[in-house]
Amino acid sequence: MLKTKNDFPVSIVHIRAIFKRVIMKKIIIAVLLILLVACTDDRLAEKCDFIPDTEAIDMELQFESLEDSLPAIQSKEHLVNFLSRYPVIRDQFFNRQAYPNDSVFINTLYQRFNHPAIDTLLMETHEIFGNGEELKNQFLTAFKNLKYYYPEFAPPKIQTLISGLETDIIITDSLVIVGLDFFLGEGASYKPNMYDYILRRYNKYFIVPSVMLLYGISEDFNKTDLKDNSVLSDMVAYGKAYAFTKKVLPCSPDSILIGYSQKEIDGAFYNEATIWKKMVEDQILFSTNHIIKQKYISERPKTIEISAQCPGRIAMWVGWQIANHYLKETGKNLTDLMQEADAKKIFKDSKYRPAN
């Protein structure tokens, strides 16, 4: 199983908990009582990052579409047989250990997949994802780009299914499981029970970026100093993960990668110096205080300590800019960045000091 800096389970459903410990951030800001000004300056127009030449990379991707399987279950014996064939789906995706015994587990799932709502979820899943070829090709492109930077990388098998809105994504060393019904978007008849500012990330465009971010968070790629519990360490760790994700998805908009609106992205760049000044003045960077981390790193709709217009997780975006500056100032490559565990060194060598 992939590991994060603090050994959190790698599931997007639990990524809010990961963010609370490792780093989070949203974007935009204005000075003290000044309202944030959105910016549409041409200099903020997004461009593709460096696009790796992967033509010579030969890759076969195992992609198994299972979304029709569970709604087609006709008996409990059939369900047991299915789960026996897919133990990771059984034990991790459907969280077998949360149930007191096998009987309760099987009865619960059997009732769920015989509920009329499952037919609606399945129909809408087919409408959004079709035969799965588009999603498969997106994964293939991302994995080829990843292999460009990490030649030893072996792509995992991809399995897609519907869970009845139980789990969104699970990643192990050799397998990625995606609950497609989590990602049906704004028009879905049934949606995950989440706040709107989180729910907007749950559409089909976020699946591959979410998986690649989980890879970028993982200590398999992202080396960190486990003894450093500062805000700076957390924000740089996630900043590295976002830099990683941008490299393997070079044409994905920043707003998709970090889950902000385009207005928030533009506002963050426009007010970057103000954001930084406020964080320095409030002595945020080297704090290890849990409450400070909740304010500047954890999942929140707004970072009101900066501005009523500033979204939460602001330190995550700043960490991303530090990582980008490090790559530019040092001339080092992505693997160098990911291997550097010293957040203070990355910060120092980045020369990140935004000014008006």
N, C-alpha and C positions, 0 to 999 in steps of 0.2 A: 504494500500500500504506500502511495506517495505520502511523504511527511512534510509538514510545515515547520516553521521555526519552533513552534511549541507543541508539535505532535498532535495538532487538531485533525480530526477526520476530514478527508478531502471531499466535501460535498457542498455544492452551491447552496443548498438549503441551510447549511450551517455556516455559510461564509460570513454572516453577520457576527457570529461569535469569534470567528478567526480575525475579522477586522478589529474587533474590540481589543484583541491581544497583540496583533502584529502591526496593523496600520490601516488607517482609513482616511477618507478625505473627500470632500466635495469642493466645489469651486465657486469663486466669485466673492466680491467684497467691496467695501467702500470705507472711507475713513470715518471712524467713530460714528457720528450721527448722520454722516452724508449717505445718501442713498446710492446704491450701486448703479453705475451707468453701463448699459449694454453697449457693445462695440461691434460694428460690422466693417471695420477697417479691412481693406484688401490684404494687409500684411498678415492678418489672422486666417486667411483662407487656407484650408488644409490641403496638403499635397501628400502624395505617396512618399513613404520613406524609401530607403534603398531596397530595390526588388532583387532578391537573389536569383542567379541563373541556375535553375534546377532542371534544365532540359536533360542533362546527363544522369539525373537521379532516377533510377528505376525502382518503383515502389508499388507493391500490391497491398491494397487495403482490404482487410476482412470487414465487411459491413453486413450485419444481420438485422433485418427488420422483423421485430417480434410483436408489433403493435396489434396485429390481428389475433395473436395466439390466446391471450388471456380472456378477451371478450368472447372467444369461441368455446371456452371451457363448458363442458356439458355435465361433468360430475366431479365430486371431490377427489375421486381416484385419478381422474384426468389431471386435475390441478396438482396433486401430489407428484405425479409423473413429470409434469412440466417443471416444477420446482426442483425435483431431483436432478434433472438434466442441466439446470442452471443454478448451481449452489450460490454463486455470488449474488445473483438476483434475489434468491431466497433469503440469504443471511444478511446481506448488506443493504440492498435496494429496498427490500420489504422489512428489514430490521427484525428478523426472527427472534432475537434475544429479548425484545421488548414485550413478548407475549409469554404468559405463564407456562404454556405447554403447546404441543403440536396441534392438539385438537382445537383449541381456541384460535390459533394462528390460521389453520386451514379454513375453519368455519367463517372467520372474519373475512378472509380474502374471497372465499367462494360467494358470500353474500354480496360483497362489493362488486365483483365482476358479473353478477347476475342482476345488478340494479339497472333500471332503464337509462339512467344518466350515462352509463358507460357507452351505450350506443351513440349518444350525442357526442361524447368525447372522441370516440373513434371516427365518426363521420367528419367532425371538424378537423381532426388530426390529418385525415386523408386530404381534406380540402387545402390545408396549409402546406403540407409536406409532400403531397403527391406520392410518388414511388420511392422517395428518399434519395434520388440521384443527385439533386442539387446539394443537399446536406453532405452526402458522401464526397462530392467533388470539393466542397469547402474544406472538409477535413483533410482530404488528400493534398490540397494545396498547402495548407498550414503545416502538415507533417513533413512535406518535402522541404519547405523553407526551414523547418526546425532541423532537419537532417543536414541541410547545408551548413548550419552553424555547429551542429553536433553530429559528425559522421557516424558515430557509434549508435545513434538513436534508432531504436526499432519501433515502428508504429504499433500502437495497441489495436486490438480488435474493437470495433464499434458495435454496440447493440442498442437498438431503439425499441421502446415499448411505451405503453401507457400504464400508469400506476394508480389511477384514480386520485391523482394529485397528492400522492404520498411523498415522492422523492423526485428531485429534478435531475441531478447529475451525480454519479458516483465514479471515481477513478481508482483503479488499482494499477499495479506495475504493468499489466498486460491487457487491461480492459477498460473501456469507457462505456458506461451505460447512461443513456439519456431518456428521461421521461418526457416524451414529446408533448404530453398534455399540459405540462407546465408552461409551454412556450407557444401557446395559440394566439397570444396577443390581445389587443384591446377588445376585439369583437367576440371573444370566446363566451360561450354560454355559462361555463363554469371556470372560475379563476382561483389561483392560490389565495389563501387567506393572509394577505400582506397589505401594508400601507401602500398607497398609490405611488409614492415616490420610489418605492422598491419595485412595485409591480410593473412599472414601465420598462424595466429591464427584461421582463419575461416575454419576449417575442422571439421569432425564429432567427433574427439577426444576432442575437446575443449568445447563441449556443456555442459556436466554435470559439469566439473570443473568451467566453467563460471557461471553457476547457483549457485553453492556452494560458489563461491567467492562473488557473490552478496548477498547471505545470510550472509556471513562473514563480509561484509562491513556494512550491515544494523545495525542500532542501536537496533533492536530487539535482536541482539546477542552481538554486539560490542559497549560497553559503552565507551564514550569519553568525554573529558572536552571541551565543546563548546567554552569556553573562551580562551583556549590555541590555538593560531594561529601559533605556531612555526613549523618549518620544522620537528623537532623531534616528535611533536605531530602527524603530518600527517604521517610520515614514520612509527611510531609505530602503528598507527591505521590500516594502510594497512598491516603492518607486522603481526599483530594479525589476520587479515582476511586471510592471506596466511597460517598461522599456523593452523587456523580453517579448511581451505580447505584441507590441508594435512592430518589432523586427520580424516576427513570424507571420504577422498580418499587416504588411506595410501599407496597404491602401485602406484599411479600416479606419473610419473617422474616430478621433479621440473620444467623441461623445459616446460612441458605441463601446469602446474599450473600458471606459470608466463609469459609464451609466449616468451621464449628465445630459441635460438638454444642450443644444448647440448654443443657446443664449448663455448658459452657465459657463460653457467652455470659453466663449468669446469674452465674457465678463472676467473670467479668471486671468486670461492673458492681459486684458486691458488694465486690470487692477493688481497685477502681480506684485508690483513694488509695495503697494499698500498692504497686501496680505502679508508679505514678508516682514515689513516694518512692525506690524502689529504682533506677529509671532515672536519677534526678537524682543520687543518692548515688554511683552508679557512673560518673557523667559520660559518659553515653551520647550525649546529644543532639547535641553538636557534634564528636563523634569522626568521623574519616574512615578509621579503621583497618578494614581488610578483615575481620579476624578478629572484631572487634566487630559488624560488619554481619552476618556469618554467624551469630553467636549470637542476635542480636535481630531480624533481618530475614529471614534465609534460611529456606527450607523445612526444618523439623525437627519431629520428633514432640513434643518438649518444649523449653521454655526453662528448662533446669535451673539457669541462673544466677539465676533468680528463685525457682523452686520445682520440685520433682519433679512437681508436678501442673499446672504452667503449660505450655500448648501452645506450639509454635513460632510465629514471626512476630508476637510480641506487639506490636512497634512499629507494625505495620500497624493494629491495632485502636486503639491510642492515637492514631495519626495521624488515624484516622476521627473520634475524639471531638474532637480539636482542630478539624477541619474543621466539625463540627457546632456547636461552641461559637463559632467564627468567624461562622457564619451567624446564630446567635442574638444574639450580642453586637453585631454591626455592623449588623444589619438588612439586609444585602446579600443578593442573590439568587444562585442557582446559577451563572449565567454570570459574575457578578462574582468568585465564588470560583475558578472554573476559569481565569479570565483572569489572576488574581494569581499571578505567577511567584515572588515573594519568600516563601520558606517562613518566614523569621524574622519578617516582617511579619504573616503569617497567624497564627503562633504568638503574637506579642505582642498583636495585636488580639483574639485569641480569649479572652484572659484565662483560659486553661485552667490551673487549679491545683486539682485535686481534693483534697479534704480529708476526713478521717474525720468 
